[in-house]
Amino acid sequence: MSNNTEFKIRRIETRDFEQVKKALTFLTEVEPLDQARFNKVLEYWTTYKLLEDDTPVYNCFVIVPIESDGKETGEVAAVGTIFIEQKLIHGGALTGHIEDIAVNAQFQGKKLGKKLIDHLSQYGLSNGCYKVILDCAEKNIGFYEKCSFNQAGIEMQIRI
């Protein structure tokens, strides 16, 4: 992959299954996930819209390399999601939650993670979110600080 490679960001599509699965394995366990289940999740995501307009609640984007003629290479360099929560506080305001950021190993070091975080953050803010938040591992704090995020609490969880 040359340093001059161009990239574009677009919504995830069913054809991205193998490449997205590959990227997500750098983040966490993906299996068992097959094409049929992947398709069902994408279909499910399209059914939920915000109250005031037709903006989807679930918004998964991929970064894909493009060739000099503008066509996609068929690879997915990175994947990430922002879902928009309709709150009861702040008069029913919106909060964006960034989740599942992953960059395929062969594309790491090209600042695509930052490009994706910037895109997701701007997407949330431009769709009326009063804040955009995310959880991350301690080792990733520096990266997210470079993306203009600040520590604002402690994550708690129960795993089943």
C-alpha positions in Angstrom: 0.0 0.0 0.0 1.6 3.3 -1.1 1.8 6.4 1.1 -0.3 8.2 -1.6 -3.3 5.9 -1.2 -6.5 7.7 -1.1 -9.4 6.7 1.2 -13.0 7.5 1.6 -15.5 7.0 4.4 -18.9 5.5 3.7 -21.6 3.6 5.5 -21.0 -0.1 6.0 -22.6 -2.5 3.5 -23.3 -6.2 3.4 -20.4 -6.7 0.9 -18.0 -5.5 3.7 -18.6 -8.6 5.8 -15.2 -10.4 5.5 -13.1 -7.3 5.6 -15.0 -5.8 8.6 -14.8 -9.1 10.4 -11.0 -9.1 9.8 -10.6 -5.6 11.2 -12.7 -6.3 14.3 -10.5 -9.3 15.2 -7.8 -6.7 16.1 -10.3 -5.3 18.7 -12.1 -8.3 20.2 -13.6 -11.7 19.6 -15.9 -11.7 16.5 -16.8 -15.4 16.1 -19.3 -16.9 15.6 -20.5 -14.4 13.0 -21.6 -15.5 9.6 -22.8 -13.5 6.6 -26.4 -14.1 7.3 -26.2 -12.8 10.9 -24.1 -9.8 9.7 -26.8 -9.0 7.2 -29.5 -9.2 9.8 -27.6 -6.9 12.1 -27.3 -4.3 9.3 -31.0 -4.6 8.5 -31.9 -4.2 12.2 -29.8 -1.0 12.3 -31.7 0.5 9.5 -35.1 0.2 11.2 -34.4 2.6 14.1 -34.5 6.3 13.5 -34.4 9.4 15.8 -37.7 10.9 16.9 -37.4 14.3 15.1 -36.1 13.1 11.8 -35.0 10.2 9.7 -31.5 10.0 11.1 -30.5 6.4 11.9 -29.8 5.5 15.6 -27.0 3.1 14.5 -24.4 4.5 12.2 -21.5 2.2 11.2 -18.9 3.6 8.9 -15.9 2.1 7.1 -12.8 3.6 5.6 -12.0 2.1 2.2 -9.0 2.6 0.0 -9.8 3.8 -3.5 -7.8 3.4 -6.7 -6.7 6.2 -8.9 -9.8 5.8 -11.0 -12.0 6.3 -7.9 -13.1 2.7 -7.6 -12.9 1.0 -4.3 -10.2 -1.8 -3.9 -12.6 -4.1 -2.0 -10.7 -3.7 1.2 -11.8 -2.2 4.5 -9.1 -0.3 6.2 -11.0 0.7 9.3 -14.5 0.4 10.9 -16.3 2.3 13.6 -19.8 3.0 14.9 -21.6 5.9 16.5 -25.1 5.2 17.9 -27.2 8.1 18.9 -29.2 7.8 22.1 -32.3 9.8 22.8 -32.0 10.9 26.4 -34.7 11.9 28.9 -32.3 14.5 30.5 -31.6 17.9 28.9 -35.1 18.0 27.5 -34.7 14.8 25.5 -31.3 15.7 24.1 -29.1 13.4 22.1 -25.8 11.7 23.0 -23.5 10.0 20.5 -21.7 6.8 21.7 -18.6 5.8 19.7 -18.0 2.1 19.7 -15.9 -0.7 18.1 -13.1 1.3 16.4 -10.8 -1.0 14.6 -8.1 -0.5 11.9 -6.9 -3.5 9.8 -3.2 -4.2 10.6 -2.0 -3.5 7.1 -3.4 0.1 7.3 -2.2 1.0 10.8 0.1 4.0 11.1 -1.8 6.0 8.4 -3.8 8.1 10.9 -7.0 6.3 9.8 -8.1 5.8 13.4 -8.1 9.5 14.0 -9.8 10.2 10.7 -12.6 7.8 11.6 -13.0 9.2 15.2 -13.1 12.8 13.8 -15.8 11.7 11.3 -17.9 9.9 13.9 -17.6 12.8 16.3 -18.6 15.3 13.6 -21.4 13.1 12.5 -22.8 13.0 16.1 -22.5 16.8 16.6 -23.9 17.6 13.2 -26.9 15.4 14.0 -27.7 17.3 17.2 -25.8 15.5 19.9 -24.9 17.7 22.8 -22.0 15.4 23.6 -20.1 12.4 22.0 -18.6 9.9 24.4 -16.7 6.6 24.2 -15.1 4.1 26.5 -11.5 2.9 25.9 -8.8 0.8 27.3 -6.3 2.7 29.5 -3.5 2.0 26.9 -5.6 4.0 24.3 -6.2 7.2 26.4 -3.3 9.0 24.6 -4.8 8.3 21.2 -8.2 9.6 22.2 -6.7 12.7 23.8 -5.1 13.4 20.4 -8.7 13.2 19.0 -9.8 15.9 21.4 -11.5 13.6 24.0 -10.9 14.1 27.7 -11.3 11.7 30.6 -14.7 12.2 32.1 -15.4 9.3 34.4 -14.8 5.7 35.1 -16.4 2.8 33.1 -18.1 0.1 35.1 -19.3 -3.2 33.8 -20.8 -6.6 34.5 -19.8 -9.4 32.1 -21.9 -12.4 31.7 
